Amino acid sequence: MNLKEIRISKNLTVPQLSRLSGVPVRTIEDIQARGDCKVSTAIKLADALGVTLDELCRKNKN
C-alpha cells in the first residue's frame, strides 16, 4: 500500500489526513505500518488523498 508515500507527496501530516478522511490517527499509523486495511477505510483515504483505490493499494515496486 502506498499510503505513506502518497500522503507525503501531498504534504499532508497524519493528523491532517485524519481530519480530511475521518479515519482516526491511530488507524492511519497502523495502516502505514502494516500495509493493509478494510476496503471501506481505503476508500475514505483514497477519496481524501484524491487518488484512485488502485493507486492507493498498488504494491510498491521495491
N, C-alpha and C positions, 0 to 999 in steps of 0.2 A: 504494500500500500504506500502511496506517495504523499500521505497527509502532511508530514513534516516538511518535505521539500516544497510542496505547493504552498503551504502556509507561509513559509519563509520567503518564497519568491513573491508573495503578495504583501510582504512586510507586515504580517499580522502576528501578534503575540497569541499565546494560548488563551488568555482571558478575553482578548478581542474576538477571537474566533468563537469562543463560548457564547459571548453576547450575541453575535451575529447568527449563530446556528441554533441556540437554545440547548446545546449539548453541554453538560457540566464539564468544568475544567478537568476534574479528575478522570472523567471518561476519555477526554481527548488525550490526556497524558498516557493513559493505559493503552489506547489505540496506537499511539505513536510508538510505544514500547513493544507491544505485541504484534502489531501489523494486521489486525483483523477486528471486525466489529459486526453488529447486526446490520442488515441491509437498510432498515429504517433509519438508523443513525448515519450510515454512509450517505444516504440521500440528503439528509439535513446538512451534513458537512459539505457535500458537493455543491448543493444549492448556495450555501453561504460563501463558498470559495469561487463560485461562478465557473465551475468545471463540470464535465460530464461524470457520471458514475464510473464509466470505463476509464477515464483519465485518472480519477482518484484511486481506483482499485488496481490499476495496472502494476504488475510486478516491476521492481527496479531491475535494470539491466547491469548488475554488478558482477 
